[in-house]
Amino acid sequence: MDTVPSIAPRDVDLERYDIVLDVRPYLGGVLIPGSAHAPLDDLLADPEAYAPDRRAHVLLVCDIGMRSAFAADHLRKAGYDSVASLEGGIDFWKREGLPTASAGSLTGPQLERYDRHIKLPGIGLEGQRGLLEASVAVVGAGGLGVPVISYLAAAGVGSLTVIDGDVVEISNLQRQPIFTSADIGVEKVSAVALYIASLNPEVNVRTHATTLTEENADDLFDGVDLVIDATDSFEARYAISDAGQRLGVPVVTGAVYRWEGQVTTLLPGGPCYRCIFPDPPDAGVVLDCELTGVLGSVVGTVGTLQATEAVNLITGTGTSLAGRLVMYDGRAARFDEVRVGPRNDCVGCGPYRSDGT
């Protein structure tokens, strides 16, 4: 192990490291900001689960530097070229008065429930805490909204506001699998609240059995950090986008048609939905799935993409879909992407742009 670099806390430049892994079996007290939990036994069994790129710069941390040195030696022998162990571990780090993050804000059951998130570089404990503190509004509890609600509730999003004025119909069951035959005739938001409570009782659920409009959008979005547009009408999409611009709240919007779907993120300042679609289609042109049909799994795919984007935005990981319209073709199993930008004459986001365009 004498060939493995051991670096003193005062010499650590965290920006130099692609991955910081805390190899302690259990986290308690504090940890280095941005580090991911990688219990030693799990790391030795499958290092690529925590560090997929063997060329990455990896810093390993434990209590006093012994476990991390052992793990660093193992990774070196496994072909990792740039790995170091923190000398003296978290104890020395604290003595130097260097920045720390609390590891004690998650309970034991939470650490177990969200273990797979916590182990992910880019999420870790800080990202999971962000999810637990986040407030998200989901407009629409249909084909798109169901996977969004399911995955965000499972991910531990602290507060979910669900807005939908419909009741469960038998035709919904083909693409909205959180509902059952026993839910037919029940308000969707009531059935959703029961589902979330059974899946993750820690999630605070607020429901509104109503249709979102330009008039009520601001009140319905009060206090939320993020809005998911899972609706099926242009009127609702414009209203959601406009409210997001007024309130300074990001919107993840999705849509489906038969075998195809699309998703993008609308950030405050544009491009907004009106930049991409300045005018709604002519009356009679828009055909909903009741008339044209839709493949349930395609709706699920687009909704899952929306949920993933929401997690990325909340935790600050990945690359946002802002400015990119991703399109999915279920028959060809193909994704395409087009760039979208703000329109100078846009009435939706133009008044809210900091650059004045």
C-alpha positions, -999 to +999 in steps of 0.1 A: +000+000+000+030+023+001+025+030-036-009+046-030-008+084-025-020+096+009-029+132+008-032+156+038-065+174+042-049+208+038-035+198+005-068+186-010-083+205-038-118+190-041-123+205-076-095+182-088-114+151-080-141+136-102-154+114-074-151+115-037-161+082-020-167+078+018-160+041+025-172+041+061-198+013+067-222+038+083-223+076+080-226+096+111-219+131+121-203+149+091-188+141+057-170+159+030-193+180+008-202+163-024-190+128-013-209+097-021-213+068+004-195+036-008-193+011+021-159-006+019-173-041+013-196-029-015-168-009-031-144-039-031-171-061-046-180-038-074-158-007-078-173+002-112-207+007-096-192+037-078-164+048-102-173+036-138-144+054-154-111+039-143-093+071-155-113+093-131-096+111-102-109+094-071-104+105-035-113+079-008-123+089+028-130+070+060-127+078+098-090+078+103-075+069+069-070+031+073-100+018+054-096+044+027-059+034+022-069-003+019-096+006-006-072+028-026-047+000-029-075-023-041-086+002-067-050+007-079-047-030-084-080-030-102-067-006-128-076+028-115-048+052-124-055+082-102-067+073-067-057+088-034-066+082+003-073+111+027-046+111+054-062+109+088-096+105+073-126+127+083-110+132+118-080+151+104-103+169+080-124+183+108-093+192+129-082+214+100-115+232+101-123+223+065-159+224+051-182+196+061-218+185+054-241+170+079-246+132+076-270+131+105-301+146+089-313+113+075-327+087+098-316+051+097-347+040+077-341+069+053-305+059+048-317+024+039-347+034+018-326+058-003-294+038-002-291+034-040-295+072-045-270+080-018-244+058-035-246+077-068-219+102-074-238+135-081-266+127-057-251+113-025-265+125+009-266+162-002-287+154-032-310+131-013-315+158+013-324+181-016-350+157-027-365+154+008-367+192+010-381+197-025-417+207-034-430+197-068-463+203-085-475+177-110-503+189-133-521+159-146-525+124-130-529+106-163-505+086-185-476+111-181-484+120-145-486+085-132-449+076-138-438+110-126-458+107-094-446+072-088-409+079-093-408+112-075-427+098-045-403+068-044-373+091-047-384+109-015-395+143-029-407+160+003-439+176-010-460+166-040-489+188-052-511+168-076-536+187-098-562+169-118-600+173-121-608+139-136-621+106-122-606+072-130-621+055-160-617+020-172-599+032-203-572+048-181-560+014-168-542+006-201-516+033-194-520+045-158-510+014-137-512+029-103-549+028-106-569-004-103-604-015-113-616-007-078-607+029-084-631+034-114-653+064-107-630+077-079-613+111-082-579+106-095-562+128-069-579+108-041-566+076-056-531+091-061-530+103-024-537+067-012-511+053-036-484+077-024-492+071+012-488+033+007-456+037-013-438+064+008-457+078+038-430+104+044-441+124+013-465+153+020-493+151-005-515+181-015-543+174-040-565+197-060-594+181-078-596+209-104-585+218-139-555+242-141-562+275-158-545+308-164-566+322-135-557+296-108-522+286-118-503+310-096-523+300-065-518+263-073-481+267-077-476+287-046-444+276-028-433+249-052-397+246-065-406+228-098-436+221-120-442+190-141-465+196-170-482+162-176-513+176-193-528+168-227-541+202-239-524+232-254-544+256-232-530+240-201-495+239-214-495+276-222-510+284-188-484+263-170-455+278-190-468+313-185-471+308-147-436+293-145-422+325-162-442+348-138-432+329-107-396+320-117-402+283-114-388+257-139-413+236-158-406+201-172-432+196-200-440+164-219-464+153-246-473+121-265-491+112-297-497+076-306-462+060-307-443+092-302-434+116-274-414+147-265-400+163-234-381+195-226-375+219-197-387+255-196-365+276-174-374+311-163-363+336-189-370+312-218-373+295-240-408+289-229-436+268-244-448+298-265-412+301-280-414+265-292-451+266-302-461+303-307-496+294-317-519+265-309-530+243-338-562+252-356-595+240-341-601+204-351-565+196-358-556+185-323-565+148-318-564+133-284-557+097-275-594+089-272-597+094-310-562+083-322-550+058-296-517+057-277-493+030-266-492+029-228-455+022-226-446+052-247-465+074-223-447+057-195-413+063-212-419+101-216-432+104-181-402+086-168-379+110-187-398+138-170-392+123-136-355+118-143-352+154-154-369+165-122-344+146-101-315+160-121-328+196-116-334+192-079-301+176-072-281+197-096-267+167-115-266+159-152-273+182-181-306+200-182-330+196-211-334+234-212-330+245-248-333+209-261-365+192-273-360+154-270-383+133-292-389+096-288-402+073-315-415+041-299-418+021-331-382+028-342-369+028-306-351+060-315-344+093-297-339+125-316-331+160-304-335+195-317-323+228-302-348+254-292-342+290-282-361+320-270-380+341-295-374+378-293-411+386-298-423+360-273-451+372-251-446+344-227-410+348-215-399+380-232-409+403-203-390+381-178-356+379-195-327+395-177-310+403-210-339+425-221-343+407-255 
